[in-house]
Amino acid sequence: MWTPESRPKYDRSKLRYPSDLTDEEWSIIGPLIPLAKSGGNKRTVDIRAVLNGVMYILSTGCQWAALPKDLPPRSTVNDYLRRWD
């Protein structure tokens, strides 16, 4: 239930997009993301940004081509989503 005490906890107005992960949400989800495979190139992509891209697609229902330019490329976001699936 919305109360004056609970509203600040769920306020997303300071985020870039309402679908972006808060620091608290990232602290829960981040450790669950698999590490990069050993022996290959170092991971250069920001996984939190990739997850923000996935959340943007899921929350807005937009087409992959409409993913904002300040998120990772749609091919990267799609590739990670497929790997995690």
N, CA, C and O atoms as a Maestro MAE file, in Angstrom:
{
 s_m_m2io_version
 :::
 2.0.0
}

f_m_ct {
 s_m_title
 :::
 protein
 m_atom[340] {
  # First column is atom index #
  i_m_mmod_type
  r_m_x_coord
  r_m_y_coord
  r_m_z_coord
  i_m_residue_number
  s_m_chain_name
  s_m_pdb_residue_name
  s_m_pdb_atom_name
  i_m_atomic_number
  :::
  1 25 0.846 -1.173 0.000 1 A "MET " " N  " 7
  2 3 0.000 0.000 0.000 1 A "MET " " CA " 6
  3 2 0.894 1.240 0.000 1 A "MET " " C  " 6
  4 15 1.927 1.282 0.669 1 A "MET " " O  " 8
  5 25 0.474 2.244 -0.763 2 A "TRP " " N  " 7
  6 3 1.231 3.488 -0.823 2 A "TRP " " CA " 6
  7 2 0.962 4.310 0.432 2 A "TRP " " C  " 6
  8 15 -0.180 4.638 0.753 2 A "TRP " " O  " 8
  9 25 2.020 4.623 1.112 3 A "THR " " N  " 7
  10 3 1.945 5.506 2.279 3 A "THR " " CA " 6
  11 2 3.022 6.566 2.110 3 A "THR " " C  " 6
  12 15 3.951 6.376 1.325 3 A "THR " " O  " 8
  13 25 2.918 7.673 2.826 4 A "PRO " " N  " 7
  14 3 3.978 8.688 2.732 4 A "PRO " " CA " 6
  15 2 5.363 8.131 3.081 4 A "PRO " " C  " 6
  16 15 6.372 8.623 2.576 4 A "PRO " " O  " 8
  17 25 5.415 7.118 3.932 5 A "GLU " " N  " 7
  18 3 6.700 6.532 4.321 5 A "GLU " " CA " 6
  19 2 7.273 5.630 3.211 5 A "GLU " " C  " 6
  20 15 8.490 5.551 3.041 5 A "GLU " " O  " 8
  21 25 6.392 4.956 2.463 6 A "SER " " N  " 7
  22 3 6.877 4.010 1.458 6 A "SER " " CA " 6
  23 2 7.158 4.658 0.106 6 A "SER " " C  " 6
  24 15 7.911 4.097 -0.690 6 A "SER " " O  " 8
  25 25 6.587 5.804 -0.171 7 A "ARG " " N  " 7
  26 3 6.772 6.437 -1.483 7 A "ARG " " CA " 6
  27 2 8.240 6.686 -1.844 7 A "ARG " " C  " 6
  28 15 8.628 6.389 -2.974 7 A "ARG " " O  " 8
  29 25 9.071 7.213 -0.945 8 A "PRO " " N  " 7
  30 3 10.473 7.447 -1.335 8 A "PRO " " CA " 6
  31 2 11.218 6.175 -1.717 8 A "PRO " " C  " 6
  32 15 12.134 6.219 -2.538 8 A "PRO " " O  " 8
  33 25 10.844 5.056 -1.139 9 A "LYS " " N  " 7
  34 3 11.516 3.796 -1.441 9 A "LYS " " CA " 6
  35 2 11.293 3.382 -2.897 9 A "LYS " " C  " 6
  36 15 12.169 2.765 -3.503 9 A "LYS " " O  " 8
  37 25 10.153 3.707 -3.452 10 A "TYR " " N  " 7
  38 3 9.803 3.294 -4.806 10 A "TYR " " CA " 6
  39 2 9.889 4.432 -5.830 10 A "TYR " " C  " 6
  40 15 9.444 4.277 -6.967 10 A "TYR " " O  " 8
  41 25 10.454 5.560 -5.433 11 A "ASP " " N  " 7
  42 3 10.577 6.704 -6.332 11 A "ASP " " CA " 6
  43 2 11.645 6.418 -7.386 11 A "ASP " " C  " 6
  44 15 12.797 6.154 -7.040 11 A "ASP " " O  " 8
  45 25 11.283 6.467 -8.649 12 A "ARG " " N  " 7
  46 3 12.214 6.203 -9.733 12 A "ARG " " CA " 6
  47 2 12.476 7.459 -10.572 12 A "ARG " " C  " 6
  48 15 13.038 7.373 -11.663 12 A "ARG " " O  " 8
  49 25 12.069 8.617 -10.061 13 A "SER " " N  " 7
  50 3 12.184 9.851 -10.835 13 A "SER " " CA " 6
  51 2 13.628 10.305 -11.026 13 A "SER " " C  " 6
  52 15 13.899 11.086 -11.938 13 A "SER " " O  " 8
  53 25 14.556 9.845 -10.202 14 A "LYS " " N  " 7
  54 3 15.948 10.263 -10.325 14 A "LYS " " CA " 6
  55 2 16.756 9.348 -11.254 14 A "LYS " " C  " 6
  56 15 17.931 9.608 -11.514 14 A "LYS " " O  " 8
  57 25 16.133 8.295 -11.746 15 A "LEU " " N  " 7
  58 3 16.807 7.389 -12.669 15 A "LEU " " CA " 6
  59 2 16.716 7.925 -14.102 15 A "LEU " " C  " 6
  60 15 15.817 8.703 -14.421 15 A "LEU " " O  " 8
  61 25 17.636 7.513 -14.946 16 A "ARG " " N  " 7
  62 3 17.629 7.933 -16.348 16 A "ARG " " CA " 6
  63 2 16.341 7.482 -17.028 16 A "ARG " " C  " 6
  64 15 15.672 8.270 -17.697 16 A "ARG " " O  " 8
  65 25 16.001 6.206 -16.850 17 A "TYR " " N  " 7
  66 3 14.738 5.642 -17.328 17 A "TYR " " CA " 6
  67 2 14.078 4.952 -16.140 17 A "TYR " " C  " 6
  68 15 14.777 4.420 -15.278 17 A "TYR " " O  " 8
  69 25 12.756 4.949 -16.075 18 A "PRO " " N  " 7
  70 3 12.090 4.266 -14.955 18 A "PRO " " CA " 6
  71 2 12.424 2.778 -14.878 18 A "PRO " " C  " 6
  72 15 12.288 2.167 -13.819 18 A "PRO " " O  " 8
  73 25 12.856 2.197 -15.987 19 A "SER " " N  " 7
  74 3 13.181 0.769 -16.004 19 A "SER " " CA " 6
  75 2 14.594 0.468 -15.511 19 A "SER " " C  " 6
  76 15 14.920 -0.697 -15.283 19 A "SER " " O  " 8
  77 25 15.445 1.487 -15.339 20 A "ASP " " N  " 7
  78 3 16.813 1.262 -14.878 20 A "ASP " " CA " 6
  79 2 16.817 0.671 -13.472 20 A "ASP " " C  " 6
  80 15 15.920 0.923 -12.667 20 A "ASP " " O  " 8
  81 25 17.854 -0.126 -13.198 21 A "LEU " " N  " 7
  82 3 17.988 -0.735 -11.884 21 A "LEU " " CA " 6
  83 2 18.525 0.275 -10.882 21 A "LEU " " C  " 6
  84 15 19.438 1.043 -11.188 21 A "LEU " " O  " 8
  85 25 17.961 0.268 -9.700 22 A "THR " " N  " 7
  86 3 18.507 1.091 -8.620 22 A "THR " " CA " 6
  87 2 19.741 0.382 -8.065 22 A "THR " " C  " 6
  88 15 19.979 -0.787 -8.369 22 A "THR " " O  " 8
  89 25 20.521 1.088 -7.257 23 A "ASP " " N  " 7
  90 3 21.694 0.472 -6.642 23 A "ASP " " CA " 6
  91 2 21.290 -0.706 -5.760 23 A "ASP " " C  " 6
  92 15 21.986 -1.721 -5.723 23 A "ASP " " O  " 8
  93 25 20.187 -0.576 -5.063 24 A "GLU " " N  " 7
  94 3 19.710 -1.659 -4.197 24 A "GLU " " CA " 6
  95 2 19.317 -2.887 -5.022 24 A "GLU " " C  " 6
  96 15 19.652 -4.015 -4.660 24 A "GLU " " O  " 8
  97 25 18.613 -2.666 -6.121 25 A "GLU " " N  " 7
  98 3 18.229 -3.784 -6.989 25 A "GLU " " CA " 6
  99 2 19.468 -4.446 -7.605 25 A "GLU " " C  " 6
  100 15 19.550 -5.671 -7.697 25 A "GLU " " O  " 8
  101 25 20.432 -3.613 -8.024 26 A "TRP " " N  " 7
  102 3 21.651 -4.150 -8.626 26 A "TRP " " CA " 6
  103 2 22.447 -4.968 -7.616 26 A "TRP " " C  " 6
  104 15 23.059 -5.972 -7.979 26 A "TRP " " O  " 8
  105 25 22.444 -4.548 -6.348 27 A "SER " " N  " 7
  106 3 23.191 -5.294 -5.332 27 A "SER " " CA " 6
  107 2 22.617 -6.696 -5.134 27 A "SER " " C  " 6
  108 15 23.327 -7.598 -4.691 27 A "SER " " O  " 8
  109 25 21.358 -6.880 -5.452 28 A "ILE " " N  " 7
  110 3 20.723 -8.199 -5.345 28 A "ILE " " CA " 6
  111 2 20.963 -9.012 -6.613 28 A "ILE " " C  " 6
  112 15 21.288 -10.197 -6.536 28 A "ILE " " O  " 8
  113 25 20.807 -8.390 -7.773 29 A "ILE " " N  " 7
  114 3 20.882 -9.098 -9.049 29 A "ILE " " CA " 6
  115 2 22.318 -9.296 -9.522 29 A "ILE " " C  " 6
  116 15 22.638 -10.342 -10.085 29 A "ILE " " O  " 8
  117 25 23.180 -8.320 -9.306 30 A "GLY " " N  " 7
  118 3 24.550 -8.360 -9.805 30 A "GLY " " CA " 6
  119 2 25.313 -9.639 -9.487 30 A "GLY " " C  " 6
  120 15 25.929 -10.212 -10.385 30 A "GLY " " O  " 8
  121 25 25.292 -10.106 -8.240 31 A "PRO " " N  " 7
  122 3 26.030 -11.337 -7.926 31 A "PRO " " CA " 6
  123 2 25.487 -12.584 -8.624 31 A "PRO " " C  " 6
  124 15 26.187 -13.594 -8.696 31 A "PRO " " O  " 8
  125 25 24.265 -12.538 -9.135 32 A "LEU " " N  " 7
  126 3 23.675 -13.694 -9.807 32 A "LEU " " CA " 6
  127 2 24.095 -13.806 -11.271 32 A "LEU " " C  " 6
  128 15 23.888 -14.845 -11.896 32 A "LEU " " O  " 8
  129 25 24.684 -12.743 -11.820 33 A "ILE " " N  " 7
  130 3 25.113 -12.738 -13.219 33 A "ILE " " CA " 6
  131 2 26.371 -13.598 -13.343 33 A "ILE " " C  " 6
  132 15 27.324 -13.407 -12.586 33 A "ILE " " O  " 8
  133 25 26.386 -14.537 -14.282 34 A "PRO " " N  " 7
  134 3 27.574 -15.394 -14.449 34 A "PRO " " CA " 6
  135 2 28.811 -14.568 -14.799 34 A "PRO " " C  " 6
  136 15 28.724 -13.564 -15.505 34 A "PRO " " O  " 8
  137 25 29.945 -15.002 -14.300 35 A "LEU " " N  " 7
  138 3 31.210 -14.344 -14.623 35 A "LEU " " CA " 6
  139 2 31.581 -14.638 -16.070 35 A "LEU " " C  " 6
  140 15 31.062 -15.574 -16.679 35 A "LEU " " O  " 8
  141 25 32.490 -13.822 -16.613 36 A "ALA " " N  " 7
  142 3 32.971 -14.059 -17.975 36 A "ALA " " CA " 6
  143 2 33.724 -15.385 -18.011 36 A "ALA " " C  " 6
  144 15 34.353 -15.778 -17.029 36 A "ALA " " O  " 8
  145 25 33.655 -16.064 -19.140 37 A "LYS " " N  " 7
  146 3 34.352 -17.340 -19.269 37 A "LYS " " CA " 6
  147 2 35.859 -17.110 -19.204 37 A "LYS " " C  " 6
  148 15 36.369 -16.117 -19.722 37 A "LYS " " O  " 8
  149 25 36.554 -18.031 -18.567 38 A "SER " " N  " 7
  150 3 38.008 -17.898 -18.473 38 A "SER " " CA " 6
  151 2 38.655 -18.303 -19.794 38 A "SER " " C  " 6
  152 15 38.107 -19.100 -20.555 38 A "SER " " O  " 8
  153 25 39.817 -17.742 -20.042 39 A "GLY " " N  " 7
  154 3 40.563 -18.100 -21.235 39 A "GLY " " CA " 6
  155 2 40.260 -17.257 -22.453 39 A "GLY " " C  " 6
  156 15 41.000 -17.312 -23.436 39 A "GLY " " O  " 8
  157 25 39.206 -16.486 -22.415 40 A "GLY " " N  " 7
  158 3 38.863 -15.649 -23.566 40 A "GLY " " CA " 6
  159 2 39.256 -14.204 -23.330 40 A "GLY " " C  " 6
  160 15 40.027 -13.892 -22.423 40 A "GLY " " O  " 8
  161 25 38.723 -13.349 -24.144 41 A "ASN " " N  " 7
  162 3 38.956 -11.924 -23.958 41 A "ASN " " CA " 6
  163 2 38.252 -11.434 -22.697 41 A "ASN " " C  " 6
  164 15 37.276 -12.029 -22.240 41 A "ASN " " O  " 8
  165 25 38.759 -10.361 -22.156 42 A "LYS " " N  " 7
  166 3 38.124 -9.759 -20.989 42 A "LYS " " CA " 6
  167 2 36.787 -9.172 -21.390 42 A "LYS " " C  " 6
  168 15 36.624 -8.687 -22.510 42 A "LYS " " O  " 8
  169 25 35.845 -9.214 -20.488 43 A "ARG " " N  " 7
  170 3 34.523 -8.629 -20.750 43 A "ARG " " CA " 6
  171 2 34.681 -7.111 -20.766 43 A "ARG " " C  " 6
  172 15 35.194 -6.524 -19.813 43 A "ARG " " O  " 8
  173 25 34.243 -6.490 -21.839 44 A "THR " " N  " 7
  174 3 34.394 -5.039 -21.961 44 A "THR " " CA " 6
  175 2 33.076 -4.306 -21.795 44 A "THR " " C  " 6
  176 15 33.059 -3.083 -21.653 44 A "THR " " O  " 8
  177 25 31.984 -5.031 -21.811 45 A "VAL " " N  " 7
  178 3 30.675 -4.405 -21.715 45 A "VAL " " CA " 6
  179 2 30.271 -4.282 -20.246 45 A "VAL " " C  " 6
  180 15 30.601 -5.138 -19.425 45 A "VAL " " O  " 8
  181 25 29.560 -3.217 -19.932 46 A "ASP " " N  " 7
  182 3 29.035 -3.001 -18.588 46 A "ASP " " CA " 6
  183 2 27.756 -3.830 -18.442 46 A "ASP " " C  " 6
  184 15 26.739 -3.529 -19.067 46 A "ASP " " O  " 8
  185 25 27.817 -4.859 -17.626 47 A "ILE " " N  " 7
  186 3 26.691 -5.786 -17.492 47 A "ILE " " CA " 6
  187 2 25.462 -5.091 -16.916 47 A "ILE " " C  " 6
  188 15 24.334 -5.427 -17.278 47 A "ILE " " O  " 8
  189 25 25.667 -4.139 -16.035 48 A "ARG " " N  " 7
  190 3 24.523 -3.408 -15.490 48 A "ARG " " CA " 6
  191 2 23.807 -2.643 -16.599 48 A "ARG " " C  " 6
  192 15 22.577 -2.588 -16.613 48 A "ARG " " O  " 8
  193 25 24.556 -2.057 -17.523 49 A "ALA " " N  " 7
  194 3 23.952 -1.344 -18.646 49 A "ALA " " CA " 6
  195 2 23.201 -2.306 -19.555 49 A "ALA " " C  " 6
  196 15 22.138 -1.975 -20.081 49 A "ALA " " O  " 8
  197 25 23.759 -3.501 -19.738 50 A "VAL " " N  " 7
  198 3 23.075 -4.519 -20.546 50 A "VAL " " CA " 6
  199 2 21.754 -4.891 -19.891 50 A "VAL " " C  " 6
  200 15 20.728 -4.983 -20.564 50 A "VAL " " O  " 8
  201 25 21.777 -5.104 -18.589 51 A "LEU " " N  " 7
  202 3 20.554 -5.454 -17.881 51 A "LEU " " CA " 6
  203 2 19.552 -4.304 -17.908 51 A "LEU " " C  " 6
  204 15 18.346 -4.534 -17.990 51 A "LEU " " O  " 8
  205 25 20.043 -3.070 -17.840 52 A "ASN " " N  " 7
  206 3 19.143 -1.922 -17.996 52 A "ASN " " CA " 6
  207 2 18.496 -1.931 -19.385 52 A "ASN " " C  " 6
  208 15 17.326 -1.576 -19.530 52 A "ASN " " O  " 8
  209 25 19.255 -2.336 -20.399 53 A "GLY " " N  " 7
  210 3 18.699 -2.442 -21.747 53 A "GLY " " CA " 6
  211 2 17.620 -3.507 -21.831 53 A "GLY " " C  " 6
  212 15 16.582 -3.298 -22.459 53 A "GLY " " O  " 8
  213 25 17.862 -4.651 -21.199 54 A "VAL " " N  " 7
  214 3 16.862 -5.719 -21.169 54 A "VAL " " CA " 6
  215 2 15.603 -5.232 -20.456 54 A "VAL " " C  " 6
  216 15 14.488 -5.453 -20.927 54 A "VAL " " O  " 8
  217 25 15.791 -4.572 -19.327 55 A "MET " " N  " 7
  218 3 14.643 -4.075 -18.563 55 A "MET " " CA " 6
  219 2 13.877 -3.016 -19.357 55 A "MET " " C  " 6
  220 15 12.652 -2.938 -19.266 55 A "MET " " O  " 8
  221 25 14.594 -2.201 -20.135 56 A "TYR " " N  " 7
  222 3 13.929 -1.186 -20.962 56 A "TYR " " CA " 6
  223 2 13.036 -1.851 -22.004 56 A "TYR " " C  " 6
  224 15 11.885 -1.457 -22.192 56 A "TYR " " O  " 8
  225 25 13.578 -2.861 -22.677 57 A "ILE " " N  " 7
  226 3 12.793 -3.585 -23.689 57 A "ILE " " CA " 6
  227 2 11.563 -4.224 -23.051 57 A "ILE " " C  " 6
  228 15 10.459 -4.128 -23.588 57 A "ILE " " O  " 8
  229 25 11.753 -4.870 -21.916 58 A "LEU " " N  " 7
  230 3 10.647 -5.571 -21.264 58 A "LEU " " CA " 6
  231 2 9.592 -4.617 -20.716 58 A "LEU " " C  " 6
  232 15 8.398 -4.909 -20.775 58 A "LEU " " O  " 8
  233 25 10.027 -3.491 -20.190 59 A "SER " " N  " 7
  234 3 9.055 -2.578 -19.571 59 A "SER " " CA " 6
  235 2 8.306 -1.726 -20.588 59 A "SER " " C  " 6
  236 15 7.147 -1.373 -20.367 59 A "SER " " O  " 8
  237 25 8.961 -1.391 -21.706 60 A "THR " " N  " 7
  238 3 8.294 -0.535 -22.688 60 A "THR " " CA " 6
  239 2 7.637 -1.331 -23.809 60 A "THR " " C  " 6
  240 15 6.692 -0.859 -24.441 60 A "THR " " O  " 8
  241 25 8.137 -2.532 -24.052 61 A "GLY " " N  " 7
  242 3 7.612 -3.317 -25.158 61 A "GLY " " CA " 6
  243 2 8.038 -2.775 -26.513 61 A "GLY " " C  " 6
  244 15 7.436 -3.112 -27.533 61 A "GLY " " O  " 8
  245 25 9.067 -1.942 -26.535 62 A "CYS " " N  " 7
  246 3 9.506 -1.346 -27.800 62 A "CYS " " CA " 6
  247 2 10.238 -2.372 -28.654 62 A "CYS " " C  " 6
  248 15 10.609 -3.443 -28.173 62 A "CYS " " O  " 8
  249 25 10.439 -2.042 -29.904 63 A "GLN " " N  " 7
  250 3 11.196 -2.897 -30.806 63 A "GLN " " CA " 6
  251 2 12.678 -2.784 -30.467 63 A "GLN " " C  " 6
  252 15 13.124 -1.783 -29.907 63 A "GLN " " O  " 8
  253 25 13.431 -3.816 -30.812 64 A "TRP " " N  " 7
  254 3 14.863 -3.796 -30.538 64 A "TRP " " CA " 6
  255 2 15.532 -2.598 -31.206 64 A "TRP " " C  " 6
  256 15 16.460 -2.013 -30.647 64 A "TRP " " O  " 8
  257 25 15.075 -2.238 -32.379 65 A "ALA " " N  " 7
  258 3 15.675 -1.111 -33.110 65 A "ALA " " CA " 6
  259 2 15.420 0.217 -32.410 65 A "ALA " " C  " 6
  260 15 16.104 1.201 -32.689 65 A "ALA " " O  " 8
  261 25 14.448 0.259 -31.507 66 A "ALA " " N  " 7
  262 3 14.118 1.500 -30.806 66 A "ALA " " CA " 6
  263 2 14.838 1.631 -29.467 66 A "ALA " " C  " 6
  264 15 14.545 2.546 -28.698 66 A "ALA " " O  " 8
  265 25 15.767 0.735 -29.180 67 A "LEU " " N  " 7
  266 3 16.543 0.824 -27.942 67 A "LEU " " CA " 6
  267 2 17.351 2.124 -27.964 67 A "LEU " " C  " 6
  268 15 18.054 2.388 -28.939 67 A "LEU " " O  " 8
  269 25 17.265 2.940 -26.907 68 A "PRO " " N  " 7
  270 3 17.975 4.221 -26.909 68 A "PRO " " CA " 6
  271 2 19.480 4.065 -27.127 68 A "PRO " " C  " 6
  272 15 20.076 3.057 -26.746 68 A "PRO " " O  " 8
  273 25 20.068 5.062 -27.733 69 A "LYS " " N  " 7
  274 3 21.488 5.022 -28.090 69 A "LYS " " CA " 6
  275 2 22.418 5.074 -26.880 69 A "LYS " " C  " 6
  276 15 23.583 4.691 -26.989 69 A "LYS " " O  " 8
  277 25 21.925 5.544 -25.718 70 A "ASP " " N  " 7
  278 3 22.799 5.616 -24.547 70 A "ASP " " CA " 6
  279 2 22.863 4.290 -23.785 70 A "ASP " " C  " 6
  280 15 23.554 4.191 -22.771 70 A "ASP " " O  " 8
  281 25 22.149 3.276 -24.266 71 A "LEU " " N  " 7
  282 3 22.267 1.919 -23.742 71 A "LEU " " CA " 6
  283 2 23.178 1.144 -24.682 71 A "LEU " " C  " 6
  284 15 23.442 1.611 -25.790 71 A "LEU " " O  " 8
  285 25 23.669 -0.025 -24.277 72 A "PRO " " N  " 7
  286 3 24.531 -0.798 -25.191 72 A "PRO " " CA " 6
  287 2 23.800 -1.124 -26.497 72 A "PRO " " C  " 6
  288 15 22.571 -1.070 -26.545 72 A "PRO " " O  " 8
  289 25 24.539 -1.458 -27.545 73 A "PRO " " N  " 7
  290 3 23.910 -1.788 -28.829 73 A "PRO " " CA " 6
  291 2 22.899 -2.922 -28.675 73 A "PRO " " C  " 6
  292 15 23.051 -3.807 -27.833 73 A "PRO " " O  " 8
  293 25 21.879 -2.868 -29.499 74 A "ARG " " N  " 7
  294 3 20.808 -3.871 -29.383 74 A "ARG " " CA " 6
  295 2 21.335 -5.276 -29.602 74 A "ARG " " C  " 6
  296 15 20.824 -6.223 -29.004 74 A "ARG " " O  " 8
  297 25 22.348 -5.434 -30.448 75 A "SER " " N  " 7
  298 3 22.907 -6.769 -30.673 75 A "SER " " CA " 6
  299 2 23.557 -7.314 -29.404 75 A "SER " " C  " 6
  300 15 23.457 -8.507 -29.119 75 A "SER " " O  " 8
  301 25 24.220 -6.451 -28.643 76 A "THR " " N  " 7
  302 3 24.851 -6.862 -27.393 76 A "THR " " CA " 6
  303 2 23.791 -7.227 -26.357 76 A "THR " " C  " 6
  304 15 23.891 -8.264 -25.701 76 A "THR " " O  " 8
  305 25 22.785 -6.381 -26.213 77 A "VAL " " N  " 7
  306 3 21.721 -6.639 -25.240 77 A "VAL " " CA " 6
  307 2 20.992 -7.929 -25.606 77 A "VAL " " C  " 6
  308 15 20.723 -8.760 -24.739 77 A "VAL " " O  " 8
  309 25 20.676 -8.096 -26.877 78 A "ASN " " N  " 7
  310 3 19.979 -9.301 -27.328 78 A "ASN " " CA " 6
  311 2 20.841 -10.546 -27.111 78 A "ASN " " C  " 6
  312 15 20.330 -11.581 -26.682 78 A "ASN " " O  " 8
  313 25 22.134 -10.458 -27.401 79 A "ASP " " N  " 7
  314 3 23.032 -11.602 -27.237 79 A "ASP " " CA " 6
  315 2 23.087 -12.050 -25.781 79 A "ASP " " C  " 6
  316 15 23.001 -13.244 -25.498 79 A "ASP " " O  " 8
  317 25 23.230 -11.105 -24.857 80 A "TYR " " N  " 7
  318 3 23.276 -11.470 -23.444 80 A "TYR " " CA " 6
  319 2 21.941 -12.033 -22.974 80 A "TYR " " C  " 6
  320 15 21.915 -12.979 -22.187 80 A "TYR " " O  " 8
  321 25 20.844 -11.472 -23.438 81 A "LEU " " N  " 7
  322 3 19.535 -11.989 -23.053 81 A "LEU " " CA " 6
  323 2 19.385 -13.439 -23.515 81 A "LEU " " C  " 6
  324 15 18.866 -14.277 -22.777 81 A "LEU " " O  " 8
  325 25 19.832 -13.730 -24.718 82 A "ARG " " N  " 7
  326 3 19.759 -15.104 -25.233 82 A "ARG " " CA " 6
  327 2 20.660 -16.039 -24.454 82 A "ARG " " C  " 6
  328 15 20.288 -17.184 -24.198 82 A "ARG " " O  " 8
  329 25 21.851 -15.569 -24.068 83 A "ARG " " N  " 7
  330 3 22.758 -16.406 -23.269 83 A "ARG " " CA " 6
  331 2 22.152 -16.730 -21.911 83 A "ARG " " C  " 6
  332 15 22.249 -17.858 -21.428 83 A "ARG " " O  " 8
  333 25 21.526 -15.729 -21.303 84 A "TRP " " N  " 7
  334 3 20.977 -15.930 -19.962 84 A "TRP " " CA " 6
  335 2 19.693 -16.736 -19.993 84 A "TRP " " C  " 6
  336 15 19.291 -17.301 -18.976 84 A "TRP " " O  " 8
  337 25 19.043 -16.795 -21.149 85 A "ASP " " N  " 7
  338 3 17.808 -17.556 -21.280 85 A "ASP " " CA " 6
  339 2 18.155 -18.998 -21.255 85 A "ASP " " C  " 6
  340 15 17.269 -19.848 -21.351 85 A "ASP " " O  " 8
  :::
 }
 m_bond[339] {
  # First column is bond index #
  i_m_from
  i_m_to
  i_m_order
  :::
  1 1 2 1
  2 2 3 1
  3 3 4 2
  4 3 5 1
  5 5 6 1
  6 6 7 1
  7 7 8 2
  8 7 9 1
  9 9 10 1
  10 10 11 1
  11 11 12 2
  12 11 13 1
  13 13 14 1
  14 14 15 1
  15 15 16 2
  16 15 17 1
  17 17 18 1
  18 18 19 1
  19 19 20 2
  20 19 21 1
  21 21 22 1
  22 22 23 1
  23 23 24 2
  24 23 25 1
  25 25 26 1
  26 26 27 1
  27 27 28 2
  28 27 29 1
  29 29 30 1
  30 30 31 1
  31 31 32 2
  32 31 33 1
  33 33 34 1
  34 34 35 1
  35 35 36 2
  36 35 37 1
  37 37 38 1
  38 38 39 1
  39 39 40 2
  40 39 41 1
  41 41 42 1
  42 42 43 1
  43 43 44 2
  44 43 45 1
  45 45 46 1
  46 46 47 1
  47 47 48 2
  48 47 49 1
  49 49 50 1
  50 50 51 1
  51 51 52 2
  52 51 53 1
  53 53 54 1
  54 54 55 1
  55 55 56 2
  56 55 57 1
  57 57 58 1
  58 58 59 1
  59 59 60 2
  60 59 61 1
  61 61 62 1
  62 62 63 1
  63 63 64 2
  64 63 65 1
  65 65 66 1
  66 66 67 1
  67 67 68 2
  68 67 69 1
  69 69 70 1
  70 70 71 1
  71 71 72 2
  72 71 73 1
  73 73 74 1
  74 74 75 1
  75 75 76 2
  76 75 77 1
  77 77 78 1
  78 78 79 1
  79 79 80 2
  80 79 81 1
  81 81 82 1
  82 82 83 1
  83 83 84 2
  84 83 85 1
  85 85 86 1
  86 86 87 1
  87 87 88 2
  88 87 89 1
  89 89 90 1
  90 90 91 1
  91 91 92 2
  92 91 93 1
  93 93 94 1
  94 94 95 1
  95 95 96 2
  96 95 97 1
  97 97 98 1
  98 98 99 1
  99 99 100 2
  100 99 101 1
  101 101 102 1
  102 102 103 1
  103 103 104 2
  104 103 105 1
  105 105 106 1
  106 106 107 1
  107 107 108 2
  108 107 109 1
  109 109 110 1
  110 110 111 1
  111 111 112 2
  112 111 113 1
  113 113 114 1
  114 114 115 1
  115 115 116 2
  116 115 117 1
  117 117 118 1
  118 118 119 1
  119 119 120 2
  120 119 121 1
  121 121 122 1
  122 122 123 1
  123 123 124 2
  124 123 125 1
  125 125 126 1
  126 126 127 1
  127 127 128 2
  128 127 129 1
  129 129 130 1
  130 130 131 1
  131 131 132 2
  132 131 133 1
  133 133 134 1
  134 134 135 1
  135 135 136 2
  136 135 137 1
  137 137 138 1
  138 138 139 1
  139 139 140 2
  140 139 141 1
  141 141 142 1
  142 142 143 1
  143 143 144 2
  144 143 145 1
  145 145 146 1
  146 146 147 1
  147 147 148 2
  148 147 149 1
  149 149 150 1
  150 150 151 1
  151 151 152 2
  152 151 153 1
  153 153 154 1
  154 154 155 1
  155 155 156 2
  156 155 157 1
  157 157 158 1
  158 158 159 1
  159 159 160 2
  160 159 161 1
  161 161 162 1
  162 162 163 1
  163 163 164 2
  164 163 165 1
  165 165 166 1
  166 166 167 1
  167 167 168 2
  168 167 169 1
  169 169 170 1
  170 170 171 1
  171 171 172 2
  172 171 173 1
  173 173 174 1
  174 174 175 1
  175 175 176 2
  176 175 177 1
  177 177 178 1
  178 178 179 1
  179 179 180 2
  180 179 181 1
  181 181 182 1
  182 182 183 1
  183 183 184 2
  184 183 185 1
  185 185 186 1
  186 186 187 1
  187 187 188 2
  188 187 189 1
  189 189 190 1
  190 190 191 1
  191 191 192 2
  192 191 193 1
  193 193 194 1
  194 194 195 1
  195 195 196 2
  196 195 197 1
  197 197 198 1
  198 198 199 1
  199 199 200 2
  200 199 201 1
  201 201 202 1
  202 202 203 1
  203 203 204 2
  204 203 205 1
  205 205 206 1
  206 206 207 1
  207 207 208 2
  208 207 209 1
  209 209 210 1
  210 210 211 1
  211 211 212 2
  212 211 213 1
  213 213 214 1
  214 214 215 1
  215 215 216 2
  216 215 217 1
  217 217 218 1
  218 218 219 1
  219 219 220 2
  220 219 221 1
  221 221 222 1
  222 222 223 1
  223 223 224 2
  224 223 225 1
  225 225 226 1
  226 226 227 1
  227 227 228 2
  228 227 229 1
  229 229 230 1
  230 230 231 1
  231 231 232 2
  232 231 233 1
  233 233 234 1
  234 234 235 1
  235 235 236 2
  236 235 237 1
  237 237 238 1
  238 238 239 1
  239 239 240 2
  240 239 241 1
  241 241 242 1
  242 242 243 1
  243 243 244 2
  244 243 245 1
  245 245 246 1
  246 246 247 1
  247 247 248 2
  248 247 249 1
  249 249 250 1
  250 250 251 1
  251 251 252 2
  252 251 253 1
  253 253 254 1
  254 254 255 1
  255 255 256 2
  256 255 257 1
  257 257 258 1
  258 258 259 1
  259 259 260 2
  260 259 261 1
  261 261 262 1
  262 262 263 1
  263 263 264 2
  264 263 265 1
  265 265 266 1
  266 266 267 1
  267 267 268 2
  268 267 269 1
  269 269 270 1
  270 270 271 1
  271 271 272 2
  272 271 273 1
  273 273 274 1
  274 274 275 1
  275 275 276 2
  276 275 277 1
  277 277 278 1
  278 278 279 1
  279 279 280 2
  280 279 281 1
  281 281 282 1
  282 282 283 1
  283 283 284 2
  284 283 285 1
  285 285 286 1
  286 286 287 1
  287 287 288 2
  288 287 289 1
  289 289 290 1
  290 290 291 1
  291 291 292 2
  292 291 293 1
  293 293 294 1
  294 294 295 1
  295 295 296 2
  296 295 297 1
  297 297 298 1
  298 298 299 1
  299 299 300 2
  300 299 301 1
  301 301 302 1
  302 302 303 1
  303 303 304 2
  304 303 305 1
  305 305 306 1
  306 306 307 1
  307 307 308 2
  308 307 309 1
  309 309 310 1
  310 310 311 1
  311 311 312 2
  312 311 313 1
  313 313 314 1
  314 314 315 1
  315 315 316 2
  316 315 317 1
  317 317 318 1
  318 318 319 1
  319 319 320 2
  320 319 321 1
  321 321 322 1
  322 322 323 1
  323 323 324 2
  324 323 325 1
  325 325 326 1
  326 326 327 1
  327 327 328 2
  328 327 329 1
  329 329 330 1
  330 330 331 1
  331 331 332 2
  332 331 333 1
  333 333 334 1
  334 334 335 1
  335 335 336 2
  336 335 337 1
  337 337 338 1
  338 338 339 1
  339 339 340 2
  :::
 }
}
